[in-house]
Amino acid sequence: MTTPTPLRNQIIEPQEPPSPARGPVTLPADFVERLPVGVLVFTAFDVLLVANPLAQVLLGFMPETHTARLDVLQRLGENAAALREAKPGTRHVLPLGGRLIEVEVHPHADGGVMWMMLDKSSELRLRAQLTEEASFLAHSHEAFMVVDQNGFIRYANPFCERERGYETNGLIGRNLAQSERWCSPAYEQTKEVSGSDLRARLQKVVKDGGPLSYNAWHRRLDGGELPVEVSMRPHRMSYETVVLVIARDDSRRLMHLQALIQAKGEAEAANRAKSAFLAITSHELRTPLTGIMGFCELLQFEISAKDETAGQYLQLIAESSQSLLTIINDIVDLSKIEARTLEIRPVQVDVVQVLDATTQLWGKRADTKGVKLTRLPQLGTARSVATDQQRLRQMLDNLLSNAVKFTDKGEISLALQFLNDAIEFTVSDTGCGIAEGQSERVFEAFWQIADHTTRANGGNGLGLYICRSLAELLGGKVWLHETSKDGSIFKLRLPYGVAHRPNSRLMKSDVWIHSPTGLESARER
């Protein structure tokens, strides 16, 4: 028989070491007839003594009793030449009639020998075919396995065995369920794999016919574990469908992921510390500032009428204090939004009355710039609204503040419409408008139009960001409806009722996408 190549030899030759020579064996004739293996017994004179029915099936003919062993070998042909000098305790594989027959040679009681034969065609051909079809993966730097539909490993390339600490062929025959734990893409939420779980997954791969990828921890022989990205796909062999498994080492990605999680945690901690600092500092600033504004107002009552110059100075102090208080309030709201401690207190609100009061306040400020503020007639049937009155007033103030700030001539209009399921406020102005492509950026924190108008009118870029945050917290939205060089139109829409669930809407809204801390956004989304 031609000497096989090393790779073929690895697959065709049995994995077990040769059986040690045993003592002489004597088997009762009726027992030999019932054995699930083919049996031929030759005497010390090389004459056939016993042949059971299964031997006839495996050999393809029934040798007659007292036939010489040499005649049997000649009948088997050149493929059986290795059995001429076969010693007890050895094994041989013979290709006979399209089968691969494994023959074990044992000593017999009368000094003869006994051949015990098994049909190994399925197992040995599968190994040979796997080697031929997957030879390009034999020296790959990725772990490659062939698994049957019950989860048993039929083949593992050398890299897979070395990576897991096994000797050659050490993984063959093991169940993949014993070697892996399923987990999330972040290698958390691990799950021990049962045989039924693995079979269900393998059957799904075979049924769908496409690749299936997942993350898992693969166990090493020394007890350690390896993070891998597993890819499965079915493959049709000559007589069965198996699953090809590629397990890529994902240690590098896991290391980067852990570093990112750590950096994210540190950034979140720093952001919370910053927000806490802003809240505490702003509170400490607001307390004395309120006192300054109160005493300034008292001095205005007492001195303004007597000393015009002093009255002007006091007015300047009052306006500057009010501007500073507005900035501090915005910073406090920003810190509460980022720390998710901003709460709403819904009550029944007369929105018409709120709109009238807001129009009266900002009408006076618009008059000082020579701009007319018009309150348009409301549309729809007035209905009761349950919302946070303070936050509603704050949003309208922010929208009108921008309208007055950026409108030097013309007019500003404020409208209210009662829709079927919401109320809608509209603020229109004839100001400078917003450049194309920047309509969404106006709602980002600290973003401002970089031109002389912004620098001249001041501001900190928080008004519209806080406005949108509050709108979403109240279950509504605010957006830039239209803009051009002739002005802008902003709309604010709120539902008629909002449940008192602090932070629930805010945590699920798009506020966090535009938050200065994008890390919060990634987790919430």
C-alpha positions in Angstrom: 0.0 0.0 0.0 1.3 3.4 -0.9 2.7 5.4 2.0 0.3 8.3 2.8 1.4 11.9 3.0 1.8 13.4 6.5 -1.5 15.3 6.4 -3.4 12.3 5.0 -1.7 10.1 7.6 -2.9 12.5 10.3 -6.5 12.1 9.2 -6.6 8.5 8.0 -4.6 6.9 10.8 -6.6 6.2 14.0 -6.1 8.7 16.8 -5.7 6.0 19.5 -2.3 4.5 20.1 -1.8 0.9 19.0 -3.4 -1.5 21.5 -0.9 -3.4 23.6 -0.6 -7.1 22.8 -3.0 -9.0 24.9 -3.0 -12.6 26.2 -4.5 -15.3 24.1 -8.3 -15.0 23.6 -10.8 -17.8 23.3 -14.4 -16.9 22.3 -17.3 -19.2 22.2 -18.6 -19.8 18.7 -22.2 -18.6 19.5 -20.8 -15.5 21.1 -18.7 -14.7 18.0 -21.8 -15.0 15.8 -23.5 -12.2 17.8 -20.6 -9.8 18.0 -21.2 -6.3 16.4 -17.8 -6.5 14.7 -16.5 -8.8 12.0 -14.3 -11.6 13.3 -11.9 -13.9 11.5 -9.9 -16.5 13.6 -6.9 -18.2 12.2 -5.0 -21.2 13.8 -1.3 -21.3 14.4 -1.1 -23.0 11.0 -2.6 -19.9 9.3 -5.9 -21.8 8.6 -9.3 -20.1 9.0 -11.1 -21.4 12.0 -14.1 -19.1 12.5 -15.7 -16.3 10.4 -18.9 -14.6 11.6 -21.7 -13.1 9.3 -20.6 -9.5 9.8 -17.1 -10.4 8.5 -18.8 -11.5 5.3 -20.6 -8.1 5.0 -17.3 -6.2 5.6 -15.2 -8.3 3.3 -17.7 -8.7 0.6 -17.5 -12.5 0.5 -17.8 -15.4 3.0 -14.4 -17.3 3.3 -14.8 -21.0 3.9 -13.6 -22.7 7.0 -10.1 -24.2 6.8 -9.1 -21.7 4.0 -5.5 -20.6 4.3 -4.9 -17.1 5.4 -2.8 -16.5 2.4 -5.8 -17.4 0.1 -7.9 -14.9 2.1 -5.3 -12.2 1.6 -5.1 -12.9 -2.1 -8.8 -12.6 -2.4 -8.7 -9.2 -0.6 -6.1 -8.0 -3.1 -3.0 -5.8 -2.8 -4.8 -3.5 -0.3 -4.5 -6.2 2.3 -0.7 -6.7 1.9 0.0 -5.1 5.2 -1.8 -7.9 7.0 0.6 -10.6 5.7 3.1 -9.8 8.5 0.6 -8.1 10.9 1.6 -8.7 14.6 -0.9 -9.0 17.5 -1.6 -5.6 19.0 -1.5 -3.6 15.7 -4.2 -1.9 13.7 -4.6 -1.4 10.0 -7.0 0.4 7.7 -8.0 -1.4 4.5 -10.0 0.1 1.6 -12.3 -2.7 0.6 -15.3 -2.4 -1.7 -15.6 1.4 -1.2 -15.3 1.0 2.6 -12.5 1.8 5.0 -12.2 -1.2 7.3 -10.2 -1.0 10.5 -8.6 -4.3 11.4 -7.3 -5.0 14.9 -5.0 -8.1 15.3 -5.2 -10.1 18.6 -3.5 -13.3 19.7 -5.7 -16.4 19.8 -5.6 -19.3 22.4 -4.1 -21.9 20.1 -1.3 -19.7 19.0 -3.1 -18.3 16.0 -4.5 -14.8 15.5 -7.9 -13.1 15.5 -8.9 -10.2 13.3 -11.6 -7.9 14.6 -13.0 -5.6 11.9 -15.0 -2.4 12.1 -16.4 -0.2 9.3 -14.7 3.3 9.9 -15.7 4.7 6.5 -17.8 7.6 7.8 -15.4 8.8 10.4 -12.2 8.4 8.4 -13.6 9.9 5.2 -15.0 12.8 7.1 -11.6 13.6 8.5 -10.0 13.2 5.1 -12.6 15.5 3.4 -12.3 18.1 6.2 -8.6 18.1 5.7 -8.8 18.5 2.0 -11.5 21.2 2.1 -10.0 23.1 5.0 -6.4 22.7 4.2 -6.0 26.4 3.6 -7.0 26.9 7.3 -4.5 24.4 8.7 -1.9 27.1 9.2 -4.2 30.0 9.7 -3.9 32.5 12.5 -7.6 32.2 13.3 -9.1 29.4 15.3 -11.1 27.1 13.0 -13.3 24.2 13.9 -15.7 21.8 12.3 -18.7 20.9 14.5 -21.5 18.5 13.8 -25.1 19.4 14.5 -24.9 17.9 18.0 -22.1 20.3 18.9 -19.2 17.8 18.9 -15.9 19.0 17.4 -14.9 16.9 14.4 -11.8 19.0 13.5 -9.8 21.8 15.0 -6.8 23.4 13.2 -3.4 23.6 15.0 -3.8 27.3 15.8 -7.1 26.6 17.6 -5.5 23.8 19.6 -2.5 25.9 20.6 -4.5 28.9 21.5 -6.6 26.9 23.9 -3.6 24.9 25.3 -4.6 21.5 23.9 -2.3 19.0 22.3 -2.8 17.8 18.7 -6.3 16.4 18.3 -7.1 17.2 21.9 -10.3 19.1 21.0 -11.7 16.4 18.7 -14.6 14.7 20.3 -15.3 17.4 22.8 -18.6 19.3 22.8 -18.3 22.9 22.0 -20.9 23.7 24.8 -18.2 22.6 27.3 -15.7 25.1 26.0 -17.7 28.4 25.7 -19.9 30.9 27.6 -22.1 33.2 25.6 -22.1 36.9 26.4 -23.0 40.3 25.1 -20.8 42.3 22.6 -19.3 44.0 25.6 -18.4 40.6 27.1 -20.9 41.1 29.9 -24.1 39.3 30.8 -22.5 35.8 30.4 -24.6 32.7 30.0 -23.5 29.1 30.5 -24.2 27.0 27.5 -26.1 23.7 27.7 -26.1 21.0 25.0 -29.6 21.8 24.0 -28.8 25.6 23.7 -25.9 24.8 21.4 -27.9 22.3 19.3 -30.7 24.9 18.9 -28.2 27.5 17.6 -26.5 25.0 15.3 -29.9 23.9 13.9 -30.8 27.5 13.3 -27.5 28.1 11.4 -28.2 25.0 9.2 -31.9 26.0 8.7 -31.2 29.7 7.8 -28.2 28.8 5.6 -26.4 32.0 6.5 -23.7 33.1 8.8 -24.3 33.7 12.5 -22.0 35.8 14.6 -21.9 36.2 18.4 -19.5 36.9 21.2 -18.3 34.3 23.7 -15.7 33.4 26.2 -13.7 30.2 25.2 -12.2 28.2 28.0 -8.6 27.2 27.9 -7.2 23.9 29.1 -5.5 25.7 32.0 -8.8 27.2 33.2 -8.3 30.6 31.7 -10.7 32.2 29.2 -10.3 33.9 25.9 -12.7 36.6 24.5 -13.7 35.6 20.9 -16.0 36.7 18.2 -17.5 33.5 16.8 -18.8 33.1 13.3 -20.8 30.0 12.2 -21.9 28.9 8.8 -23.3 25.6 7.5 -21.3 23.4 5.1 -22.6 20.5 3.1 -20.3 17.4 3.2 -20.7 14.4 1.0 -23.3 12.8 3.2 -24.1 15.3 6.0 -24.2 19.0 6.9 -21.7 20.3 9.4 -21.1 23.8 10.8 -17.8 25.6 10.2 -16.8 27.7 13.2 -14.3 30.5 13.2 -13.4 32.1 16.5 -11.4 35.3 16.3 -9.4 36.5 19.3 -11.2 39.7 20.4 -8.8 40.6 23.2 -7.6 43.8 21.6 -11.1 45.1 21.1 -12.1 44.1 24.6 -9.0 46.0 25.9 -10.1 49.1 24.0 -13.7 48.7 25.1 -12.6 48.5 28.8 -10.4 51.6 28.4 -13.4 53.4 26.8 -15.7 52.3 29.6 -13.2 53.5 32.2 -12.7 56.8 30.4 -16.5 57.2 30.1 -16.9 56.6 33.8 -14.2 59.1 34.6 -15.7 61.7 32.3 -19.2 61.1 33.8 -17.7 61.5 37.3 -15.9 64.7 36.2 -19.1 66.0 34.7 -21.1 65.3 37.8 -18.5 67.0 39.9 -18.6 70.0 37.5 -22.4 70.1 37.6 -22.4 70.0 41.4 -19.8 72.7 41.6 -21.8 74.9 39.2 -25.0 74.3 41.2 -23.3 75.1 44.6 -21.3 78.1 43.2 -24.3 79.5 41.4 -26.5 79.2 44.5 -23.8 81.0 46.5 -23.6 83.8 43.9 -27.4 84.1 43.5 -28.0 84.7 47.2 -25.8 87.8 47.6 -26.8 89.1 44.2 -30.5 89.0 45.2 -29.6 91.1 48.2 -27.8 93.6 45.9 -30.7 93.9 43.6 -33.2 94.4 46.5 -31.2 97.2 48.1 -30.6 98.8 44.7 -34.3 98.9 44.1 -34.8 100.6 47.5 -32.2 103.1 46.7 -33.9 103.9 43.4 -37.1 104.7 45.2 -35.3 107.1 47.6 -32.6 108.7 45.4 -33.7 108.7 41.8 -36.1 111.5 42.2 -33.6 113.7 44.1 -30.4 112.9 42.1 -30.9 112.1 38.4 -27.2 111.0 37.9 -27.3 108.7 40.9 -30.6 107.3 39.6 -28.9 106.5 36.3 -26.1 104.7 38.1 -28.5 102.7 40.1 -30.5 101.8 37.0 -27.3 100.5 35.4 -26.5 98.5 38.5 -30.0 97.0 38.5 -29.8 96.1 34.8 -26.4 94.5 35.2 -27.5 92.6 38.2 -30.5 91.3 36.3 -28.3 90.2 33.4 -25.9 88.4 35.8 -28.9 86.8 37.6 -30.2 85.5 34.3 -26.8 83.9 33.4 -26.6 82.3 36.9 -30.1 80.9 36.5 -29.2 79.4 33.1 -26.1 77.8 34.6 -28.1 76.3 37.4 -30.7 74.9 34.9 -27.9 73.6 32.8 -26.3 71.8 35.7 -29.7 70.3 36.7 -30.3 69.1 33.2 -26.9 67.4 33.0 -27.3 65.9 36.5 -30.9 64.9 35.7 -32.3 66.6 38.7 -34.5 69.1 36.9 -38.0 68.4 38.0 -41.4 69.6 36.7 -44.4 70.6 38.8 -47.5 70.4 36.6 -50.5 72.4 37.6 -53.6 73.8 35.8 -52.4 76.8 33.9 -54.3 79.6 32.1 -52.0 79.9 29.1 -53.9 82.9 27.7 -53.1 84.8 30.9 -49.5 83.7 30.8 -49.2 84.8 27.2 -50.8 88.2 28.0 -48.3 88.8 30.9 -45.4 87.8 28.8 -46.5 90.1 26.0 -46.8 93.0 28.4 -43.3 92.5 29.9 -41.5 92.0 26.6 -43.6 94.7 24.8 -41.9 97.4 27.0 -38.4 96.0 26.2 -39.1 95.9 22.5 -40.3 99.5 22.6 -36.9 100.6 23.9 -35.4 99.3 20.6 -38.2 100.8 18.5 -39.6 97.4 17.7 -43.3 96.6 17.9 -44.4 93.4 19.7 -47.9 92.2 18.6 -50.1 89.7 20.3 -52.0 88.0 17.5 -55.6 86.6 18.2 -55.6 83.1 19.4 -56.9 80.3 17.2 -59.0 77.4 18.3 -61.1 76.8 21.4 -59.4 77.6 24.6 -58.8 74.6 26.9 -57.3 74.0 30.3 -53.6 73.0 30.2 -51.8 71.0 32.9 -48.1 72.0 32.7 -45.3 73.7 34.7 -46.2 77.4 34.7 -42.7 78.5 35.7 -41.0 76.5 32.9 -43.6 77.6 30.4 -42.9 81.2 31.2 -39.2 80.6 31.0 -39.4 79.1 27.5 -41.5 82.0 26.2 -39.0 84.4 27.8 -36.1 82.7 26.0 -37.8 82.8 22.6 -38.9 86.4 23.0 -35.5 87.4 24.4 -33.8 86.2 21.2 -36.5 87.8 19.0 -36.0 91.2 20.7 -32.2 90.8 20.8 -31.8 90.1 17.1 -34.5 92.4 15.7 -33.4 96.0 15.2 -36.4 97.2 13.1 -39.8 95.9 12.1 -42.0 93.8 14.4 -42.3 90.7 16.5 -45.5 88.7 16.8 -46.6 86.2 19.3 -49.5 83.8 18.5 -51.3 80.9 20.3 -53.3 78.1 18.7 -55.3 75.4 20.4 -54.8 72.1 18.4 -56.6 68.8 18.9 -54.0 67.3 21.1 -51.6 70.2 22.0 -51.2 73.9 22.2 -48.8 75.7 19.9 -47.0 79.0 20.4 -45.5 80.9 17.5 -42.8 83.6 17.8 -42.1 85.5 14.6 -39.6 88.3 14.1 -38.1 90.4 11.3 -34.6 90.1 12.5 -31.4 89.0 10.7 -32.4 85.3 10.4 -30.2 82.3 10.7 -27.7 81.2 8.0 -28.5 78.0 6.0 -27.2 74.9 7.6 -27.2 76.3 11.1 -30.8 75.9 11.9 -30.2 72.8 14.1 -27.1 74.1 15.8 -29.0 77.0 17.4 -30.3 74.4 20.0 -26.9 73.3 21.0 -25.5 74.4 24.3 -23.1 77.4 24.2 -23.5 77.7 20.4 -23.9 81.3 19.1 -23.9 82.9 15.7 -20.3 84.2 15.3 -20.9 87.7 14.0 -21.0 91.2 15.3 -24.7 91.0 16.2 -24.2 88.3 18.8 -21.2 90.1 20.3 -23.1 93.3 20.5 -26.1 91.8 22.1 -24.3 89.4 24.5 -25.7 86.1 25.7 -24.2 82.8 26.7 -25.7 80.4 24.1 -27.8 78.5 26.7 -31.3 80.0 26.1 -32.5 77.8 23.2 -30.8 74.7 24.6 -32.6 75.0 27.9 -35.8 75.9 26.1 -35.7 72.6 24.1 -34.7 70.6 27.2 -37.7 72.0 29.1 -40.0 71.4 26.2 -39.0 67.8 25.9 -39.2 67.4 29.7 -42.8 68.6 29.4 -43.6 66.1 26.6 -43.4 68.7 23.8 -40.9 70.2 21.4 -39.6 73.4 20.1 -38.1 74.0 16.7 -37.1 76.5 14.1 -40.0 76.5 11.7 -38.7 78.9 9.1 -35.8 81.3 8.7 -34.5 83.7 6.0 -32.7 87.0 5.8 -36.1 88.6 6.5 -36.6 87.0 9.9 -37.2 83.7 11.7 -40.2 81.8 13.1 -39.9 79.6 16.1 -42.7 77.2 17.3 -43.3 75.7 20.7 -45.8 72.8 21.1 -46.9 71.3 24.4 -49.5 68.6 25.2 -52.6 69.5 27.2 -51.4 67.4 30.1 -48.1 66.0 31.4 -47.7 63.3 34.1 -45.7 64.3 37.1 -42.8 61.9 36.5 -39.6 63.7 37.3 -36.8 63.1 34.7 -38.6 60.3 32.8 -39.1 62.4 29.7 -35.7 64.0 29.9 -33.9 60.7 30.2 -35.5 59.4 27.1 -35.4 62.5 25.0 -32.9 63.8 22.4 -31.6 66.3 25.0 -28.6 64.2 25.7 -27.5 64.1 22.0 -26.9 67.8 22.2 -25.6 67.8 25.7 -22.0 69.0 26.1 -21.4 65.5 27.6 -22.0 63.1 24.7 -21.2 60.1 26.9 -24.6 60.4 28.5 -26.2 60.3 25.1 -24.5 57.1 24.2 -25.8 55.3 27.2 -29.3 56.5 27.0 -29.7 55.8 23.3 
